[in-house]
Amino acid sequence: MRILLSNDDGYFAPGIAILAETLSGLASITVVAPERDRSGASNSLTLDRPLSVRKSANGFQFVNGTPTDCVHLAVTGLLEEMPDMIISGINLGANMGDDTIYSGTVAAATEGYLLGIPSLAISLASKAGRHYDTAARVTRELVERFQKRPPREPVLLNVNVPDVAYEALQGFEVTRLGKRHKAEPMIKTKTPRNETVYWWALRGVRRTPGPGQIFTPSRPTACRSRRCRWTLRIRSRFR
């Protein structure tokens, strides 16, 4: 089995290193990731300049582009053989609800899906980053399931794993994407040179979710499309 790994945190991020190590016993691993943090890049492409690929000391390849650039370049111009699966992550922080639209982590997996390859976006649902090993182990289990029962058509799974010890997990839950209220207005300020600049304000608060939505998942929901795009949240005893 051949697996392509990418992310939006950059090739140097701890999540992708742990993921590569954890999956190395299951498949041949290739890492093609951005040269720097591209969080929030969404599905953007680099069209105003050429892309370059370099290799780091640990063998990871990095690109001066977006997560989508990385996956598209790897599949269509870099790899000699098509990967059997594309995995993006492990992202530091959850990707749920409307936030998935902006996520570079989800975008990399989406590009794989659009190229006809089963794809996973893996996120650790915390900014503390204490249990990357839990998310990596969950990913390994999902890959093993795919190996035993390969999908007949491409699928895209967005997986959020609680930042807890693996033993605290209670299983998988299939959910729908929740919604946020609109974001706060941009913050206008001045630089020391008296130039006007703008900062992003707080994101919109989460709306009261309906049954099975991602912000408070309660029950599985079926995929009604032929090419399934699911969101998974891993349940834990700690909430």
C-alpha positions as protocol buffer text, in pm:
chain_id: "A"
residue {
  index: 1
  type: MET
  ca { x: 0 y: 0 z: 0 }
}
residue {
  index: 2
  type: ARG
  ca { x: 120 y: 352 z: -83 }
}
residue {
  index: 3
  type: ILE
  ca { x: 15 y: 649 z: 132 }
}
residue {
  index: 4
  type: LEU
  ca { x: 79 y: 1016 z: 61 }
}
residue {
  index: 5
  type: LEU
  ca { x: 93 y: 1240 z: 369 }
}
residue {
  index: 6
  type: SER
  ca { x: 47 y: 1616 z: 369 }
}
residue {
  index: 7
  type: ASN
  ca { x: -78 y: 1887 z: 605 }
}
residue {
  index: 8
  type: ASP
  ca { x: -121 y: 2262 z: 647 }
}
residue {
  index: 9
  type: ASP
  ca { x: 105 y: 2308 z: 952 }
}
residue {
  index: 10
  type: GLY
  ca { x: 421 y: 2256 z: 748 }
}
residue {
  index: 11
  type: TYR
  ca { x: 663 y: 1967 z: 693 }
}
residue {
  index: 12
  type: PHE
  ca { x: 833 y: 2038 z: 1028 }
}
residue {
  index: 13
  type: ALA
  ca { x: 514 y: 1996 z: 1235 }
}
residue {
  index: 14
  type: PRO
  ca { x: 515 y: 1719 z: 1499 }
}
residue {
  index: 15
  type: GLY
  ca { x: 180 y: 1580 z: 1385 }
}
residue {
  index: 16
  type: ILE
  ca { x: 298 y: 1472 z: 1041 }
}
residue {
  index: 17
  type: ALA
  ca { x: 621 y: 1323 z: 1180 }
}
residue {
  index: 18
  type: ILE
  ca { x: 431 y: 1108 z: 1432 }
}
residue {
  index: 19
  type: LEU
  ca { x: 182 y: 1006 z: 1163 }
}
residue {
  index: 20
  type: ALA
  ca { x: 458 y: 899 z: 924 }
}
residue {
  index: 21
  type: GLU
  ca { x: 627 y: 694 z: 1195 }
}
residue {
  index: 22
  type: THR
  ca { x: 304 y: 528 z: 1307 }
}
residue {
  index: 23
  type: LEU
  ca { x: 197 y: 430 z: 954 }
}
residue {
  index: 24
  type: SER
  ca { x: 540 y: 322 z: 829 }
}
residue {
  index: 25
  type: GLY
  ca { x: 476 y: -40 z: 924 }
}
residue {
  index: 26
  type: LEU
  ca { x: 154 y: -53 z: 722 }
}
residue {
  index: 27
  type: ALA
  ca { x: 251 y: 111 z: 395 }
}
residue {
  index: 28
  type: SER
  ca { x: 511 y: 289 z: 190 }
}
residue {
  index: 29
  type: ILE
  ca { x: 496 y: 652 z: 310 }
}
residue {
  index: 30
  type: THR
  ca { x: 568 y: 964 z: 107 }
}
residue {
  index: 31
  type: VAL
  ca { x: 547 y: 1307 z: 268 }
}
residue {
  index: 32
  type: VAL
  ca { x: 487 y: 1618 z: 56 }
}
residue {
  index: 33
  type: ALA
  ca { x: 392 y: 1917 z: 270 }
}
residue {
  index: 34
  type: PRO
  ca { x: 412 y: 2299 z: 268 }
}
residue {
  index: 35
  type: GLU
  ca { x: 745 y: 2463 z: 353 }
}
residue {
  index: 36
  type: ARG
  ca { x: 571 y: 2677 z: 619 }
}
residue {
  index: 37
  type: ASP
  ca { x: 250 y: 2695 z: 816 }
}
residue {
  index: 38
  type: ARG
  ca { x: -38 y: 2742 z: 570 }
}
residue {
  index: 39
  type: SER
  ca { x: -329 y: 2713 z: 813 }
}
residue {
  index: 40
  type: GLY
  ca { x: -644 y: 2868 z: 670 }
}
residue {
  index: 41
  type: ALA
  ca { x: -524 y: 2834 z: 310 }
}
residue {
  index: 42
  type: SER
  ca { x: -840 y: 2640 z: 220 }
}
residue {
  index: 43
  type: ASN
  ca { x: -839 y: 2503 z: -138 }
}
residue {
  index: 44
  type: SER
  ca { x: -625 y: 2785 z: -278 }
}
residue {
  index: 45
  type: LEU
  ca { x: -373 y: 2727 z: -557 }
}
residue {
  index: 46
  type: THR
  ca { x: -45 y: 2903 z: -636 }
}
residue {
  index: 47
  type: LEU
  ca { x: -84 y: 3044 z: -987 }
}
residue {
  index: 48
  type: ASP
  ca { x: 146 y: 3349 z: -986 }
}
residue {
  index: 49
  type: ARG
  ca { x: 481 y: 3166 z: -967 }
}
residue {
  index: 50
  type: PRO
  ca { x: 631 y: 2820 z: -1023 }
}
residue {
  index: 51
  type: LEU
  ca { x: 645 y: 2565 z: -744 }
}
residue {
  index: 52
  type: SER
  ca { x: 965 y: 2406 z: -620 }
}
residue {
  index: 53
  type: VAL
  ca { x: 1017 y: 2083 z: -427 }
}
residue {
  index: 54
  type: ARG
  ca { x: 1297 y: 2032 z: -175 }
}
residue {
  index: 55
  type: LYS
  ca { x: 1386 y: 1747 z: 57 }
}
residue {
  index: 56
  type: SER
  ca { x: 1457 y: 1782 z: 429 }
}
residue {
  index: 57
  type: ALA
  ca { x: 1709 y: 1582 z: 630 }
}
residue {
  index: 58
  type: ASN
  ca { x: 1442 y: 1330 z: 736 }
}
residue {
  index: 59
  type: GLY
  ca { x: 1335 y: 1264 z: 377 }
}
residue {
  index: 60
  type: PHE
  ca { x: 1017 y: 1472 z: 385 }
}
residue {
  index: 61
  type: GLN
  ca { x: 961 y: 1677 z: 71 }
}
residue {
  index: 62
  type: PHE
  ca { x: 836 y: 2033 z: 106 }
}
residue {
  index: 63
  type: VAL
  ca { x: 681 y: 2274 z: -142 }
}
residue {
  index: 64
  type: ASN
  ca { x: 664 y: 2654 z: -156 }
}
residue {
  index: 65
  type: GLY
  ca { x: 288 y: 2637 z: -196 }
}
residue {
  index: 66
  type: THR
  ca { x: -44 y: 2551 z: -35 }
}
residue {
  index: 67
  type: PRO
  ca { x: -168 y: 2215 z: 94 }
}
residue {
  index: 68
  type: THR
  ca { x: -372 y: 2174 z: -225 }
}
residue {
  index: 69
  type: ASP
  ca { x: -61 y: 2250 z: -431 }
}
residue {
  index: 70
  type: CYS
  ca { x: 128 y: 1981 z: -242 }
}
residue {
  index: 71
  type: VAL
  ca { x: -123 y: 1705 z: -305 }
}
residue {
  index: 72
  type: HIS
  ca { x: -189 y: 1797 z: -668 }
}
residue {
  index: 73
  type: LEU
  ca { x: 181 y: 1829 z: -744 }
}
residue {
  index: 74
  type: ALA
  ca { x: 264 y: 1500 z: -576 }
}
residue {
  index: 75
  type: VAL
  ca { x: -8 y: 1302 z: -754 }
}
residue {
  index: 76
  type: THR
  ca { x: 19 y: 1456 z: -1100 }
}
residue {
  index: 77
  type: GLY
  ca { x: 385 y: 1550 z: -1129 }
}
residue {
  index: 78
  type: LEU
  ca { x: 604 y: 1400 z: -859 }
}
residue {
  index: 79
  type: LEU
  ca { x: 511 y: 1042 z: -772 }
}
residue {
  index: 80
  type: GLU
  ca { x: 583 y: 760 z: -1013 }
}
residue {
  index: 81
  type: GLU
  ca { x: 284 y: 560 z: -888 }
}
residue {
  index: 82
  type: MET
  ca { x: -61 y: 673 z: -776 }
}
residue {
  index: 83
  type: PRO
  ca { x: -103 y: 655 z: -396 }
}
residue {
  index: 84
  type: ASP
  ca { x: -370 y: 423 z: -259 }
}
residue {
  index: 85
  type: MET
  ca { x: -464 y: 676 z: 8 }
}
residue {
  index: 86
  type: ILE
  ca { x: -398 y: 1038 z: 100 }
}
residue {
  index: 87
  type: ILE
  ca { x: -391 y: 1148 z: 464 }
}
residue {
  index: 88
  type: SER
  ca { x: -367 y: 1510 z: 578 }
}
residue {
  index: 89
  type: GLY
  ca { x: -260 y: 1591 z: 933 }
}
residue {
  index: 90
  type: ILE
  ca { x: -230 y: 1553 z: 1217 }
}
residue {
  index: 91
  type: ASN
  ca { x: -358 y: 1908 z: 1253 }
}
residue {
  index: 92
  type: LEU
  ca { x: -308 y: 2095 z: 1580 }
}
residue {
  index: 93
  type: GLY
  ca { x: -667 y: 2197 z: 1656 }
}
residue {
  index: 94
  type: ALA
  ca { x: -1011 y: 2073 z: 1556 }
}
residue {
  index: 95
  type: ASN
  ca { x: -1168 y: 2115 z: 1213 }
}
residue {
  index: 96
  type: MET
  ca { x: -1544 y: 2114 z: 1260 }
}
residue {
  index: 97
  type: GLY
  ca { x: -1852 y: 2274 z: 1111 }
}
residue {
  index: 98
  type: ASP
  ca { x: -1805 y: 2580 z: 891 }
}
residue {
  index: 99
  type: ASP
  ca { x: -1436 y: 2586 z: 984 }
}
residue {
  index: 100
  type: THR
  ca { x: -1373 y: 2301 z: 740 }
}
residue {
  index: 101
  type: ILE
  ca { x: -1431 y: 2545 z: 452 }
}
residue {
  index: 102
  type: TYR
  ca { x: -1118 y: 2740 z: 548 }
}
residue {
  index: 103
  type: SER
  ca { x: -904 y: 2448 z: 667 }
}
residue {
  index: 104
  type: GLY
  ca { x: -587 y: 2367 z: 476 }
}
residue {
  index: 105
  type: THR
  ca { x: -589 y: 2025 z: 641 }
}
residue {
  index: 106
  type: VAL
  ca { x: -930 y: 1941 z: 500 }
}
residue {
  index: 107
  type: ALA
  ca { x: -835 y: 2102 z: 167 }
}
residue {
  index: 108
  type: ALA
  ca { x: -540 y: 1867 z: 117 }
}
residue {
  index: 109
  type: ALA
  ca { x: -764 y: 1566 z: 174 }
}
residue {
  index: 110
  type: THR
  ca { x: -1033 y: 1716 z: -49 }
}
residue {
  index: 111
  type: GLU
  ca { x: -784 y: 1749 z: -333 }
}
residue {
  index: 112
  type: GLY
  ca { x: -703 y: 1380 z: -298 }
}
residue {
  index: 113
  type: TYR
  ca { x: -1072 y: 1297 z: -307 }
}
residue {
  index: 114
  type: LEU
  ca { x: -1122 y: 1508 z: -620 }
}
residue {
  index: 115
  type: LEU
  ca { x: -834 y: 1320 z: -781 }
}
residue {
  index: 116
  type: GLY
  ca { x: -1019 y: 995 z: -717 }
}
residue {
  index: 117
  type: ILE
  ca { x: -818 y: 876 z: -415 }
}
residue {
  index: 118
  type: PRO
  ca { x: -962 y: 779 z: -73 }
}
residue {
  index: 119
  type: SER
  ca { x: -859 y: 1057 z: 164 }
}
residue {
  index: 120
  type: LEU
  ca { x: -857 y: 1136 z: 535 }
}
residue {
  index: 121
  type: ALA
  ca { x: -819 y: 1468 z: 717 }
}
residue {
  index: 122
  type: ILE
  ca { x: -701 y: 1408 z: 1075 }
}
residue {
  index: 123
  type: SER
  ca { x: -721 y: 1675 z: 1346 }
}
residue {
  index: 124
  type: LEU
  ca { x: -638 y: 1675 z: 1715 }
}
residue {
  index: 125
  type: ALA
  ca { x: -927 y: 1855 z: 1884 }
}
residue {
  index: 126
  type: SER
  ca { x: -712 y: 2073 z: 2108 }
}
residue {
  index: 127
  type: LYS
  ca { x: -443 y: 2340 z: 2083 }
}
residue {
  index: 128
  type: ALA
  ca { x: -243 y: 2177 z: 2362 }
}
residue {
  index: 129
  type: GLY
  ca { x: -109 y: 1897 z: 2143 }
}
residue {
  index: 130
  type: ARG
  ca { x: -53 y: 1649 z: 2425 }
}
residue {
  index: 131
  type: HIS
  ca { x: -171 y: 1330 z: 2256 }
}
residue {
  index: 132
  type: TYR
  ca { x: -67 y: 1323 z: 1891 }
}
residue {
  index: 133
  type: ASP
  ca { x: -2 y: 954 z: 1951 }
}
residue {
  index: 134
  type: THR
  ca { x: -374 y: 898 z: 2009 }
}
residue {
  index: 135
  type: ALA
  ca { x: -470 y: 1058 z: 1679 }
}
residue {
  index: 136
  type: ALA
  ca { x: -196 y: 863 z: 1500 }
}
residue {
  index: 137
  type: ARG
  ca { x: -322 y: 537 z: 1648 }
}
residue {
  index: 138
  type: VAL
  ca { x: -678 y: 615 z: 1543 }
}
residue {
  index: 139
  type: THR
  ca { x: -553 y: 690 z: 1192 }
}
residue {
  index: 140
  type: ARG
  ca { x: -370 y: 359 z: 1182 }
}
residue {
  index: 141
  type: GLU
  ca { x: -691 y: 179 z: 1277 }
}
residue {
  index: 142
  type: LEU
  ca { x: -879 y: 354 z: 997 }
}
residue {
  index: 143
  type: VAL
  ca { x: -610 y: 260 z: 745 }
}
residue {
  index: 144
  type: GLU
  ca { x: -629 y: -101 z: 860 }
}
residue {
  index: 145
  type: ARG
  ca { x: -1005 y: -94 z: 804 }
}
residue {
  index: 146
  type: PHE
  ca { x: -949 y: 42 z: 454 }
}
residue {
  index: 147
  type: GLN
  ca { x: -698 y: -234 z: 386 }
}
residue {
  index: 148
  type: LYS
  ca { x: -942 y: -503 z: 494 }
}
residue {
  index: 149
  type: ARG
  ca { x: -1239 y: -350 z: 310 }
}
residue {
  index: 150
  type: PRO
  ca { x: -1116 y: -119 z: 32 }
}
residue {
  index: 151
  type: PRO
  ca { x: -1383 y: 134 z: -72 }
}
residue {
  index: 152
  type: ARG
  ca { x: -1532 y: 78 z: -415 }
}
residue {
  index: 153
  type: GLU
  ca { x: -1533 y: 452 z: -477 }
}
residue {
  index: 154
  type: PRO
  ca { x: -1331 y: 744 z: -335 }
}
residue {
  index: 155
  type: VAL
  ca { x: -1432 y: 866 z: 10 }
}
residue {
  index: 156
  type: LEU
  ca { x: -1339 y: 1174 z: 210 }
}
residue {
  index: 157
  type: LEU
  ca { x: -1339 y: 1151 z: 589 }
}
residue {
  index: 158
  type: ASN
  ca { x: -1281 y: 1447 z: 821 }
}
residue {
  index: 159
  type: VAL
  ca { x: -1172 y: 1299 z: 1155 }
}
residue {
  index: 160
  type: ASN
  ca { x: -1147 y: 1488 z: 1485 }
}
residue {
  index: 161
  type: VAL
  ca { x: -976 y: 1308 z: 1772 }
}
residue {
  index: 162
  type: PRO
  ca { x: -997 y: 1426 z: 2137 }
}
residue {
  index: 163
  type: ASP
  ca { x: -663 y: 1523 z: 2289 }
}
residue {
  index: 164
  type: VAL
  ca { x: -673 y: 1248 z: 2551 }
}
residue {
  index: 165
  type: ALA
  ca { x: -500 y: 919 z: 2613 }
}
residue {
  index: 166
  type: TYR
  ca { x: -607 y: 643 z: 2373 }
}
residue {
  index: 167
  type: GLU
  ca { x: -761 y: 443 z: 2658 }
}
residue {
  index: 168
  type: ALA
  ca { x: -1010 y: 726 z: 2721 }
}
residue {
  index: 169
  type: LEU
  ca { x: -1166 y: 697 z: 2374 }
}
residue {
  index: 170
  type: GLN
  ca { x: -1510 y: 539 z: 2342 }
}
residue {
  index: 171
  type: GLY
  ca { x: -1543 y: 483 z: 1968 }
}
residue {
  index: 172
  type: PHE
  ca { x: -1629 y: 654 z: 1641 }
}
residue {
  index: 173
  type: GLU
  ca { x: -1934 y: 866 z: 1566 }
}
residue {
  index: 174
  type: VAL
  ca { x: -2045 y: 979 z: 1220 }
}
residue {
  index: 175
  type: THR
  ca { x: -2183 y: 1333 z: 1229 }
}
residue {
  index: 176
  type: ARG
  ca { x: -2305 y: 1623 z: 1017 }
}
residue {
  index: 177
  type: LEU
  ca { x: -2130 y: 1960 z: 996 }
}
residue {
  index: 178
  type: GLY
  ca { x: -2254 y: 2224 z: 1236 }
}
residue {
  index: 179
  type: LYS
  ca { x: -2286 y: 2600 z: 1173 }
}
residue {
  index: 180
  type: ARG
  ca { x: -2146 y: 2920 z: 1322 }
}
residue {
  index: 181
  type: HIS
  ca { x: -2296 y: 3265 z: 1348 }
}
residue {
  index: 182
  type: LYS
  ca { x: -2118 y: 3522 z: 1130 }
}
residue {
  index: 183
  type: ALA
  ca { x: -1774 y: 3639 z: 1243 }
}
residue {
  index: 184
  type: GLU
  ca { x: -1711 y: 3959 z: 1434 }
}
residue {
  index: 185
  type: PRO
  ca { x: -1617 y: 4270 z: 1227 }
}
residue {
  index: 186
  type: MET
  ca { x: -1254 y: 4319 z: 1130 }
}
residue {
  index: 187
  type: ILE
  ca { x: -1039 y: 4511 z: 1379 }
}
residue {
  index: 188
  type: LYS
  ca { x: -897 y: 4835 z: 1238 }
}
residue {
  index: 189
  type: THR
  ca { x: -573 y: 4964 z: 1386 }
}
residue {
  index: 190
  type: LYS
  ca { x: -258 y: 5163 z: 1311 }
}
residue {
  index: 191
  type: THR
  ca { x: 103 y: 5051 z: 1273 }
}
residue {
  index: 192
  type: PRO
  ca { x: 396 y: 5246 z: 1428 }
}
residue {
  index: 193
  type: ARG
  ca { x: 432 y: 5405 z: 1082 }
}
residue {
  index: 194
  type: ASN
  ca { x: 71 y: 5528 z: 1102 }
}
residue {
  index: 195
  type: GLU
  ca { x: -46 y: 5287 z: 833 }
}
residue {
  index: 196
  type: THR
  ca { x: -399 y: 5149 z: 859 }
}
residue {
  index: 197
  type: VAL
  ca { x: -413 y: 4771 z: 894 }
}
residue {
  index: 198
  type: TYR
  ca { x: -681 y: 4517 z: 975 }
}
residue {
  index: 199
  type: TRP
  ca { x: -679 y: 4208 z: 1195 }
}
residue {
  index: 200
  type: TRP
  ca { x: -925 y: 3923 z: 1184 }
}
residue {
  index: 201
  type: ALA
  ca { x: -1157 y: 3935 z: 1483 }
}
residue {
  index: 202
  type: LEU
  ca { x: -1309 y: 3643 z: 1671 }
}
residue {
  index: 203
  type: ARG
  ca { x: -1487 y: 3373 z: 1479 }
}
residue {
  index: 204
  type: GLY
  ca { x: -1864 y: 3354 z: 1507 }
}
residue {
  index: 205
  type: VAL
  ca { x: -1992 y: 3157 z: 1803 }
}
residue {
  index: 206
  type: ARG
  ca { x: -2128 y: 2813 z: 1739 }
}
residue {
  index: 207
  type: ARG
  ca { x: -2498 y: 2795 z: 1674 }
}
residue {
  index: 208
  type: THR
  ca { x: -2710 y: 2563 z: 1885 }
}
residue {
  index: 209
  type: PRO
  ca { x: -2655 y: 2240 z: 1692 }
}
residue {
  index: 210
  type: GLY
  ca { x: -2916 y: 2001 z: 1570 }
}
residue {
  index: 211
  type: PRO
  ca { x: -2910 y: 1624 z: 1626 }
}
residue {
  index: 212
  type: GLY
  ca { x: -2588 y: 1461 z: 1516 }
}
residue {
  index: 213
  type: GLN
  ca { x: -2410 y: 1782 z: 1416 }
}
residue {
  index: 214
  type: ILE
  ca { x: -2037 y: 1804 z: 1453 }
}
residue {
  index: 215
  type: PHE
  ca { x: -2021 y: 2058 z: 1738 }
}
residue {
  index: 216
  type: THR
  ca { x: -2211 y: 1818 z: 1965 }
}
residue {
  index: 217
  type: PRO
  ca { x: -2242 y: 1486 z: 1783 }
}
residue {
  index: 218
  type: SER
  ca { x: -2511 y: 1257 z: 1917 }
}
residue {
  index: 219
  type: ARG
  ca { x: -2594 y: 991 z: 1662 }
}
residue {
  index: 220
  type: PRO
  ca { x: -2458 y: 856 z: 1333 }
}
residue {
  index: 221
  type: THR
  ca { x: -2605 y: 978 z: 1005 }
}
residue {
  index: 222
  type: ALA
  ca { x: -2595 y: 792 z: 677 }
}
residue {
  index: 223
  type: CYS
  ca { x: -2409 y: 910 z: 369 }
}
residue {
  index: 224
  type: ARG
  ca { x: -2663 y: 957 z: 91 }
}
residue {
  index: 225
  type: SER
  ca { x: -2423 y: 1035 z: -196 }
}
residue {
  index: 226
  type: ARG
  ca { x: -2246 y: 774 z: -406 }
}
residue {
  index: 227
  type: ARG
  ca { x: -1912 y: 940 z: -337 }
}
residue {
  index: 228
  type: CYS
  ca { x: -1928 y: 962 z: 39 }
}
residue {
  index: 229
  type: ARG
  ca { x: -1796 y: 1260 z: 231 }
}
residue {
  index: 230
  type: TRP
  ca { x: -1823 y: 1197 z: 602 }
}
residue {
  index: 231
  type: THR
  ca { x: -1715 y: 1371 z: 918 }
}
residue {
  index: 232
  type: LEU
  ca { x: -1608 y: 1156 z: 1209 }
}
residue {
  index: 233
  type: ARG
  ca { x: -1560 y: 1261 z: 1566 }
}
residue {
  index: 234
  type: ILE
  ca { x: -1397 y: 1023 z: 1809 }
}
residue {
  index: 235
  type: ARG
  ca { x: -1585 y: 1004 z: 2139 }
}
residue {
  index: 236
  type: SER
  ca { x: -1405 y: 1010 z: 2473 }
}
residue {
  index: 237
  type: ARG
  ca { x: -1499 y: 992 z: 2838 }
}
residue {
  index: 238
  type: PHE
  ca { x: -1377 y: 1349 z: 2889 }
}
residue {
  index: 239
  type: ARG
  ca { x: -1579 y: 1642 z: 2747 }
}
